Amino acid sequence: MKSNRENDYSKLKRKIFIKMLLIVFATVTTVIILRFIIQKSFSFGDAIVHFLMKKFQIPDITAITITRFLIYNNLEAITLVVIFVFLAIMLKFSLSWFTKYFDEVIAGVDKLVEESGDGITLSPELDFMEKKLNQIKNNLEKKKKAALHAEQRKNDLVVYLAHDLKTPLTSVIGYLSLLDEAPDMPPEQRAKYVGITLEKAYRLEQLINEFFEITRFNLQTILLNKEKINLLFMLQQMADEFYPILAPHQKQVLVNVPEGLILWGDADKLARVFNNILKNAIAYSFENSVIDISAEQQEKFIVITFTNQGNPIPHEKLDTIFEKFYRLDSARSSNTGGAGLGLAIAKEIVKAHGGTIFVESTSEKTTFTVKLPA
């Protein structure tokens, strides 16, 4: 780090060194020339003698004596004084030149907060500072854009909350109002309305639980209770649980996992990860299609894939599919789609396990891949 910084300052140090060398050279040259003039030039001494005679009305012999005593006998002292005076003058100009760099840097710092997209430009010897300031400016602009994006996401959250919570709540209120207004309603119809109301109430509870869940994951570290997991048993059991959802659409889930493949992790939380991915695969797969769940060990990792046949995910949406409150199909109703939290929660859990999750999609298939330490 130190050597890199010295390389950064090399141009500036070189220019300062050359400037100081020129100052010293100019001072020495001036002093030598002045000393030569004083020693060799009779006109210089004569000028002082005439000045003393005319100004103070003294005899020429006295003026010559004074001149010799003051100048020629104190030539070293005069030379030293001249050196100090000349150096002071040169240093004053040098400081003015040097403080110009501070003015440039201050002007560059002022540009950091400007809205202009123009870069910061400094002198060539300050190119290291120019790069740093432009880097800071770019980082600030990125953070500002991220803050605006976060603000927009927050506004989107309000819209999702209003829509997702209002839909089942409106149904609950509507059916309860019908039951309240018609006390003599036939038992069959009453049972039907009660069933619908209860279903919508459960849906409302599910949404609220999802919102609380993602908030909990954001506000605290996910605590993991790791244990040995029989991956084949877990995934097979999960596939069986989805049979009532698969059967009406003639969909199947095939689990291709080697027997004895053991995964080390939090069983409850990883079950939620796989559940969310499988639920997503079922929701977006074609009817009469097969969803394949495979797993294998690759060196120090276990890789689990969920592959379904369905409409491809647009390339530009592959990076945002794991964001909170994101739905691939914004037109999906709250009755069939979740709050857009399932894959976001899955990503948080996988990250807590030290793994990664990503998705690939082509016109033929879509594959979610979870890579976890073995």
N, C-alpha and C positions, 0 to 999 in steps of 0.2 A: 504493500500500500504506500509506504514511504517513497520507494523508488518511483512509483507511478506519479506521485504528487510532484516529485522533483522534476520529472519529465514534463509535467504540466506547466511548471513555472520556468522552464528553461528559456523560452523566448523572452519572457519578461526580464529574467535575470541577465540575459545576454545584453539586452538593450540598455538596462540600467548600468551594467558594467561598462559598456562602451561610452555612455553619456558621462559617467564619472571619470573615466580615463581621459576623455576629451577635455573635461573641466581642469583636471590636474595638468594635462599637457599645455592647455592654453595659459594657465596660471604660471607655470614654470617658464614658458616661452616669453610671456610678458615681462616677468621679473628679470630674466636674463637680458632682454632687450633694454629695459629701463636702466638696469645696472650698467650696461655697456655705454648707454648714452651719458649717464652721469659721470662715468669714469673717463671717457674718451672725448666727449664733446666739450670744447671750450666755450661754445656759444651758450650752453646751458648754464655754466658757471658765471659767464659774463652777464647773462641776463639777470641772475640773482644779485650780482654785485651792483649793477645799474639800478635794480629795483630798490635795494637798500639805500643807495646814495640818494636817489631821487625822493624816496618816501620819507626817510628819516633824516636827510640832510647831514650825512656823515662823510668823513674823508674816504677816499678810495681804498687806502691801505687798511682802514678799519673794516670796511665792507668786505674786502678780500679775506681778512682774518676771520670775520664772523662766518663767511661762507664756508671757508675751510673747516672751521670748528663744528658748525652745525651739520654740514652735509658730508664732506669727505671723511671726517673723523668718526661719523656715526652712520656710515653707509650700511653696515650690517643691520642696525636697528631700523633704519628707513626701509631697507629691503623686506624685513620681517613684517613691518606695518603694511607695506604695499601688498605683501602676500595675503595677509589676513583680510584686508579690505577687498581685494580682488576675489578671494575665495568666498567672502560673504555675499558679494554681488552675484557671483556665479551660482552659489547655492540657493540664493533667493529665486533666481530664474529656474533652477533645477526643481525646487519644491513646487513652483507653479506648474511646471511641466508634469511633475509626478502626481500632483493632486488632480490633474486632468483625468487620470485613471479612475479615481474615486468618483468624480462627476459622472463618468461613463457608467460605472457600476450602479450608482444611485439611479441614474436614468433608466438603466436596464431593470432594476428592481421595481421602479414605478410602472414599467410596462407589464409586469407580471399580473397586475390586477386589471389591466385594460381589456376591453372586449375585442380589441383588434386581433385579427388572425396573423398579423405580420410578426415575423421572428425578431428576436433581439440581436442587434449587430453592435459589436465592440471592435476595438483596435485589434490588428492581427496578433499582437503579443498577448492579448487577453482572450485568445480563442478558447482556452480552457474554461474561463469564466463564462464566456458566451454559451458554450455547450451546456454548462451546468444550469445557467439561467433558463435557457430554452427547454431543457429537460424538465425543470421545475414548472415552467409555464405549461408545458404539455400535460404534466401530471395534474396540475390544478384544473386545467380544462377538462381532463378526463373525469376528475372527481366531481366537477360541477355538473357534467353531463350525467354522471352516475347518480348524483343527488336529484337531478331533475327526473331521471328515469325512476328513481325510488319514489319520488313524489307522485309520479304518474301511476306507478304500481299501487300506491296507497289509495289513490282515487279509484283505481280499478277494483281494489278490495271492497271499497264502500259499495260500488255498483254490484259486485258479486254477492255481498252480504244482503243487500236490499232485494236482489232478485231471488237468490237461492233460499233465503229464509221466508220471504213473503209468499212464494208459491205454495209450499205445503201449509203454511199458517193460514192462508186465505181459504184453502180447502177445508181445513179443520173448522174454522169459524163458520164457513158456509154450511157444512153438513150438520154441525151442532145447532145452527140456527133452524135448519129444517126439522130436526128432531124436537127442538123446543117449541116450534110453531105448530107441530102436528102430533099432539099426544096420542091421538087415536090411530096413528099410522099402523098399517098391517105389520105383524111381527117379522115377516120375511123381508120387507123393505127396510124396516128399522134395523134388522140384523146386518143388512147390506150396508146401510149408511154408517152404522157403528164400525163395521169392519174397515171401510174406506177411511173413516176418521182416524181409527187406530193406526192404520198403515201410514197415513200422512204424519201423524204425531211421531211415529218411530223414525220416519224420514227426517223430520225436523230435529229430533234428538241426535241422529247420526251426523247431520251437518254441524250442529253445535259442538259435538264431541270432536269432529275433525278440526274445527277452528281452534278449540282449546289445545288440541294435540300439537298442531304446528306451532302455536304460540309457546307451548312448553318446550319444544325442541329448540326454539330460537332463544329462549331466555335461560336455559341451563344446559350444562353438559349432559349428554346422554350417558347414563350409567349402564354398563353392560354386565350381565350375569352369565359369564361364558361357561360352556360345558360342551361335552362331546355330543355331536348331532349325527344321527344316522340319516344321511341326506336322502337316500332312496325311500325310506319309510316316511319321512316328512313330506316329500313331494308327492308320493303316491297317495297319502292320506288327503292331501290338499286337493288333488285331482278328483278324488271320490266325492269330496264335499261339494264340488262344483257341478256334479252330475245333474241335479235338478235344473240348473241354468243351461247346461249344454244340450240336454235331450230335446227340448222343444225345437231347437234349430238344427238338429242332426249334426252337432259338432262333437268332436272327440279330443281328448287329451292323452297323448302317449308320453310316458315317462321312460327315458333311456338313461338310466344311471347305474353304474356298476355297483354290485353288491359289496358292502363293506366299506364304501367310501365315507369317511368320517370328516365332518367339518367342525371346527372349533369356533364357537360363537354363542351369542345370546339366542336361544331357540325361539322365544316368543317374538323378539323383534325381527329376526330374520324370517320367521313365518309371515310376519306382516309384509315384509319386503316382497317375498315371493307371491303372496296373496294379491298384493296391489298390481304386480306385473301381470300375473295370470288373469286377473279381472280385466285389466286393460286389453290384453291379447284377445280375450273372449269377446269383449265389447266391439272390437274393431276388425274381427275376422269374418270371412265370408261364411254363409251357411253351407252345411255339408263339407266343412273343411276340418283339417286335423291341426291341432296345436301341439308342437313338439317341445318337450322339456328334456334337455340333455345336460350332463355334467361330466367333467373329467378333471384329473389332476395334471397340471402343467408346472413342473418343477416345484416351487414352493407355494403355488397358488392353486385354488380350486375354481374352475370356471363353469358357471351355470348359464345356460342359454335358454331363452323362451322364444320360439319361432312360430309365427302365425302367418296365414295367407289372407291378405286383405289389401285394401287400397293403400298405396305407399304414402309414407309421411313426407311432405315437401322438405327438400334439403335445408331450406332456410329455417325450418322449425325444429330441426333435430337438436339444436343447442338449447332451445327454450322449453322443450317438452318436460324438463325436470324442474321448471320454475314453479313457484307457488301460485296457485289460482290460475294455472294455465290449462286450457282445454284444447285438445287438438281440433275438435269440432265445436265451434262456439255456438252452433245452433242446437246442440244436444240439450234437451230439457233437463230440469232438475230431477225429474222422475227417473231418468235413465242414467244420467251422468252424475259424477261426484262433484265436489266443490273444486276440483282441480288440485287437490292436495296429496293424493295417493302417491304419485311418483316423486313429488318433492320430499315427502316423509321418507320414502324408500331411499332416496339419495342421502339424506341425513344419517340414516341408520347404517348404510353401507360405508360411508365416510368414517363413522365412529368405529367401525370394525377395521379400518385401515385399508379398505378396498375401493374399487371403482365400479361405476355403473354407466353404461352408454348404450346407444341404440343405433342400429343400421337399418336402412330401408331401401328396398328396390321395388321394381314393378312386380316382382314375383313373391317377395316375402319381406317381413319385418322381424328383426331379431333384437331382443333386449339381452344384454350380456352383463352378468354380475361376476366380478373377479374379486375373490376374497383370499386372504392368507390362510394356508392350510393349517 
